[in-house]
């Protein structure tokens, strides 16, 4: 009769220790309402941003490319993009979502508030944070007027694809020449990262790749901002 009693006592003791450990090791989460000073800011965050997923950040390891001579890496270096693409810092997802939920852009200046602290990020501060240049065409994902006379979708495809690639259908990364495939990989996973359709070359991807191949300067600070 004593043995079952010991088992029950042991089980109860282990269970008690388990709950005590939970209370000690798992801190209470900070309420998202503390991010904002205005109720409407919290409502906007809750309705539009709180459930969004943040893409895990990635970075380029230049040591990997140190013994290789890839033209695309040289293109990134010429555009002063390597410091930005090499950033390896912690990311706080909830604060990222709070940042964007009440962000305003006024004449290339970012204005927002988090934890009741108003932040004004002008072009000078943005450059200090990212090291991204504002020089070049203010590209926003579509063909800029300055490039319309020089750009041809067919010629751009010929520039980045293998000789056997289909020039009429949907363009996939598998149709790209080796250098262009590496370039595309780094664009969609680090520089202008996205969470889906990574194997598909969008029109924006193609224009960016064409700009790199033809040595055209993009205002990366404008595009990322």
C-alpha positions, 0 to 999 in steps of 0.5 A: 500500500505504501508504494502507490502512495510514494508514486503519487507523492513523487508525481505531485512533487515533480509537478509542483517543481515544474510549475515553480520552474515555469513561473521563475524561468518564463518572464511575463511578456511586455504588453504591445499597448506600452509601445504607443502613447495613443490608443489609435496607434495601438488599434492600428498595430493590432488590426494591421501589424501584430499578426504579420510575420517578420522575415528572418534577416540574412547577410552576406559573408564576404569571406566566402567570396574572398577566393572567387571573382564574381562580377556581381560581388564587384558590382555590389562593392562598386555600389557601396552595398557590401556594408549594408548587406553584411549587417549582422545584428539582432532583430526584435520582431515586435519592435519592427512591427511597432516601428512600421505601424505608425511610420510616416514619411515626409519629404524623405524623412521617417517620423515615428514613435515607439515607447512614447519616444518620437524618432525623426530619421532624416537622410543624414541619420539614415545614411549613418545607420545604413551606409546607403547612398542617395545618389542615383536614380530614385528607383521604386520598382518600376522602370524609371523615365531616365531608363525607358529609352535604353531598356528592353525587356527582351534585351534584358532577358538576353543579358541575364539568361542562358542561350537556351532560355525561353524569352517569352514565358515566365522567367525563373532563376533556373534560366539565368546564367551562373553570374546572374543567378548568384546576383538574383539570389543575393537580391531577393534574399538579402538586398530586397528580401521577400518571403515567397516566389524566390525562384521567380524573376519579377519585373523589378528583379529584372530591372535591378539586374539590368541596372547592375549589368549596365553599370547604372546607379540606383539610389538605394537609400531611397529604394530601401527607405 
